[in-house]
């Protein structure tokens, strides 16, 4: 079995709740979101070899988009 893919996102750009919501959409890869001091860590346990290089960029884009959507929704309240 391949090593898990661990991604680190700084909370100044990525909201933990938004990263968690983004991870739900990537459930096929077995993501787990863990909070660290200044970072949000996401571990993907089941990533096929053919997607290992693309997953970090794809997930980062999705998580950042979700953060923006959530921030706009909070501002509209």
GINOR-V71548 format. One line per field, one symbol per residue. ss: DSSP state (h for helix, s for strand, l for the rest). phi: phi as a letter, one per 20 degrees, with the letter a starting at -180 (. if undefined). psi: psi as a letter, one per 30 degrees, with the letter a starting at -180 (. if undefined). Layout:
ss->???
phi->???
psi->???
This chain:
ss->llllsssssslllllhhhhhhhhhhlhhhlssssslllssssssllllhhhhhhhhhhhhhhhhhhhhhhhhhhhll
phi->.fffeddccfffddfgfffffffffdgfemfcecedgdcddcddecdfgfdgfeggfffgffffgfffgffffffef
psi->klklkkkkkkffekkeeeeeeeeefgffghkkkkkadflkkkkjfikkeffeeeeeeeeeeeeeeeeeeeeeeeff.
